Amino acid sequence: MPESENTMYIRSNGISAEGTRDQYADGKAAKVWEVFIGDTKVRTMNYRNFLVNMLRNRGCRRILDVACGTGVDSIMLVEEGFEVVSCDASDKMLKYALKERWNRRKEMSFENWVIEEANWLTLYDDIKDHVKGGFDAVICLGNSFAHMPDNFGDQREQKQAITNFEKCLRPGGLLFIDHRNYDSIMETGSAPSKSIYYNSKHMTDIKTSVLIVAGKPAMVSLDYLISTGDETSEFRLSYYPHQLEVFKKILRDIFGHNSYHEIFGDFKELRDNDNPAFYIHLIEKSE
Ligand SMILES: C[S@@+](CC[C@H](N)C(=O)[O-])C[C@H]1O[C@@H](n2cnc3c(N)ncnc32)[C@H](O)[C@@H]1O
C-alpha cells in the first residue's frame, strides 16, 4: 500500500459549509467507518489503558458518550461494565450502534445500553430524562467536536455545546474532549493519516484543504481515500481547526478557572515540546 501523501491547498470555495448538518448523512463515512479507524483492538487497547483506568480510578460509573458514532468507544465501555448513555446527531452512524445493541441484546449490559439521537446544541433537552443527578463523565472523543463549524465567527455554538456537556455532569463529574493538533496541521499543511485513532491499513490518501476567512483559518477539510483492494471509498469531512490555547480558555471559562484541567497528548501526559496528533482534555465540574 503506498504511503499517504498529504497535500495542502488553499481554497476559497468548493469546501462544504454544512453547518451543524449531518456530515455523515450520505452514509459514505458511516459505511466505511470501521475500516477507516482500522484495527479496533489496537484502538480499543489505547482506550482501555487510558480511559477505563482514568474513569475507574476516579469512581466514574455512569458515562455519557455525546459523539458515539457507530458506537466503537461506547461498546468498549459497556463491555467494561460501565452504565452508558450514547448519543449522536447522525442516524446513519447510530444505526450501526443500534444494530450492535440488537445483536448483543441477550447480554444484560447491552440490553441496558441507552442510545438516543441528540444534537450538542440541544443536548440537555434532548436527553434530560437520562441526566438524573448528572453523569460521572461525559466523553466527546475521536476528533468529533471539531465537526461543529464556527457559523458566527465567535465560537458561540461551540460554547453552547460545551455548556450543555457541563450541564449533563454531576458536580465533580469529568469531561473528556479531544481535538486534532490543528496548530501543527496549520503549520505543516498536513494531517497525519495514522494516529492513535486511525490505524487503518487501507487508508491511501488524505488531502488537507484549509479555508481561510478574513485571514484566519476557519475550516479544514480532509478528503479521505480508502482502498480495500476490491473497493475504493472516498469521503470528505470538514473540521473547525481548534487551537490549543483558545480551546483551553473556552473550557476554563465554562468550567471555572479553578477547575481541575489536565491535557494529554495521544493518551500520554503532555510534556513541553511534544507534538502529538491529538490533544485530550480532562476537565472537572466544580463541586
Ligand atoms: C468522527 S465521528 C466519531 C465517532 C466516534 N466517537 C468514534 O470515534 O468513532 C464524529 C461524530 O460526531 C457526531 N456529531 C457531529 N456534530 C454533532 C452534533 N452537533 N451533535 C451531535 N453529534 C455530532 C457525528 O454525527 C459523528 O458520528
The ligand as an ORCA input file, in Angstrom:
! r2SCAN-3c Opt
* xyz 0 1
  C     -15.579     11.471     13.936
  S     -17.125     10.754     14.384
  C     -16.572      9.924     15.821
  C     -17.457      8.890     16.367
  C     -16.848      8.046     17.471
  N     -16.635      8.839     18.688
  C     -15.558      7.432     17.007
  O     -14.503      7.870     17.478
  O     -15.595      6.504     16.203
  C     -17.919     12.208     14.951
  C     -19.343     12.051     15.351
  O     -19.788     13.290     15.889
  C     -21.148     13.445     15.511
  N     -21.529     14.862     15.583
  C     -21.019     15.896     14.873
  N     -21.659     17.037     15.184
  C     -22.581     16.733     16.121
  C     -23.530     17.496     16.850
  N     -23.674     18.821     16.659
  N     -24.306     16.855     17.745
  C     -24.171     15.516     17.948
  N     -23.287     14.734     17.289
  C     -22.497     15.335     16.381
  C     -21.204     12.914     14.096
  O     -22.506     12.591     13.700
  C     -20.250     11.722     14.176
  O     -20.906     10.497     14.384
*
